[in-house]
Amino acid sequence: MCHSGKQKMPLGEEKNGKCDGSIYVNNPHLDSMTDDILYHFNLGTSTHDLPKMFGDVKFVCVGGSPWRMKSFTEYIAKELGLVDPNAEYPNICAGTDRYAMYKVGPVLSVSHGMGIPSISIMLHELIKLLYHARCTDVTVVRIGTSGGIGLKPGTVVVTKQSVDSLFQPHLEQTILGKPVVRSTELDKELAEELLQCGKELGEFEIIIGNTMCTLDFYEGQARLDGAFCSYSEEDKQNYLAEAYAAGVRNIEMESSVFAAMCKLSNLRAAVVCVTLLDRQKGDQLTSSHEVLNNYQQRPQALVGHYIKKKLNISKKS
């Protein structure tokens, strides 16, 4: 169902509802609930005026750490000139320690933790929040870090499509004991717009490529430095070479469910991750704190430039 007409669909029937930019949910049970408690946000439809709080949101930026998302909020506030750049931005989800949420103007910034389970929980509640707030024409971007394959560290990768560890562009989940396969296709036009923004900035290398989403950080990403490892250096290199041949340019742990859930919800979505190292050359980070901090600021600079363009705000001299 979506806000323009609140059409209903049979449970289990999924499609990307193009409801004039409205947020789409496929859950007929929501209509019968007197109160929808967004537990992990410490928000609810009867306790908070969600349309008043979030109805003007047009851009949502999500990332792993609470600190990074607060940093992004401070950065975008300064870039957009919306409020005093020295102002304090309260954590809207301060009543819980699961996620952090910040808002400035039409931009919402939310942390999602690490891995598919954590971001999945956050997205269920974020999508319902946007739905209850009657938001329209929302663009969601995940910013983060990743391990690169065959790329110079510091390269920013805009995801073409998220693939699994077998390089297939889908997410398989088990629901009621049965496998459900969902597409992980992302918005191609949005990816191209972000690529163009990166070229306009001219401050770092940027490419569009496939992103492999794994279920863990160590063995699932062919690392040799975990507590367990049953394969050789040669095995690792062969696997990474296969991934590269399949178009994979970076590896992280959230893009597949992010892409799948945004597509189901009629949300324009993109994944923008900077590579911290080339996994074909090593498994551990050896760059200095200063260099890594510079790398991590690149996705937010790119997204900030994109948002400014969309809001027709000229770059400050």
Buried (B, 14 or more C-beta within 10 A) or exposed (E): BBBEEEEEBEEEEBEBBEBEBBBBBBBEEBEEEEEBBBEBBBBBBEEBEBEEBBBBBBBBBBBBBBEBBBBBBBBBBBBBEBEEEEEEBEBBBEEBEBBBBBBBBBBBBBBBBBBBEBBBBBBBBBBBBBBBBEBBBBBBBBBBBBBBBBBEBBBBBBBBBBBBBEBBBBBEBEEEEEEEEBBBBBBEEBBEBBBBBBEEBEEBBBBBBBBBBBBEBBBBBBBBEEEEBEEEEEEBEEBBEEBBEEBBBBBBBBBBBBBBBBBBBBBBBBBBBBBBBBBBEEBEBEBEEEBBEBBBBBBBBBBBBBBBBBBEEEEEE
